[in-house]
């Protein structure tokens, strides 16, 4: 697969040779500061505060308007930690950006690509501690339909390290551009195989989940800036190969989002069987769960956004779970450094 990918990249460069007069080099910086305090009554050991800053700087070589090569780094510092950078993730990928198609190959940011997944499937701490996808992503978009498929390698198999990767797809269909109705879906599965040196009684495991939602979007059709309502079904998948078949708990999900100027409310509700989703929000292990986010954006400028979110979590038998988060994001956009001429 990787040989074919390298060949594709080489052919793209060769075929773009005549268009090198359009080539350019640009620079891009973005960052996020976060303070996220969690007081979870059902999960005392998971009640902690996440705080720090994450910064990304990269350079892009634009062969033409379609073919791009980006290299850089994304580092995280947790407040009070030593050494300064807890971890630095490389950014290095090829990107094809056509009229309907987007294709990324390498280590590239998940922000803007997979951050729309429900938290039941992919939890929000991935934004802090796993900012990149390491693998492939393809997206097709037209005026009615969007579909994204992806694969993300978590761990490469060695004698002692396990082979782990995630793959999935997500999309939305809106039959009428002027109508409020749409259908969205999300799916992912983690494949977890053992290390090269076999461990006794160890087995390959699969873990993932899916949601299908029907939605109504009334944004800019009321006095509110945004108003959307969704409802649908949820299924999770878990098995240990050679021990059991797929366990498939199901349930009902619903959400509502509204915003007016600098204020917003987002409510999520779940009812059904409990789920064990390794990359999902742990509250969905409960059979009933509701989360209300009260959102205030104190400052919002062209390239800077500051947002405070108070989250109230409710599960049967556990009252008073709450979460307070404040995030500041900065994105300076891509700035051209150099243009090549004939």
Secondary structure, 3 states (H helix, E strand, C coil): CHHHHHHHHHHHHHHCHHHHHHCEEEEEEEEEEEEEEEECCCCHHHCCEEEEEEEEEEEEEECCCCEEEEEEEEEEEECCCCCCCCEEEEEEEEEEECCCEEEEEEEEECCCCCCCCCCCCCCCCHHHHCCEEEEEEEEEECCCEEEEEEEEEEECCCCCCCEEEEEEEEEEECCCCCCCEEEEEEEEEEEEECCCCCCCCCCCEEEEEEEEEEEEECCCCCCCCEEEEEEEEEEEEEEECCCCCCECCEEEEEEEEEEECCEEEEEEEEEECCCCCCCCCHHHHCCEEEEEEEEEEEEECCCEEEEEEEEEEEECCEEEEEEEEEEEEEEEEEEEEEECCC
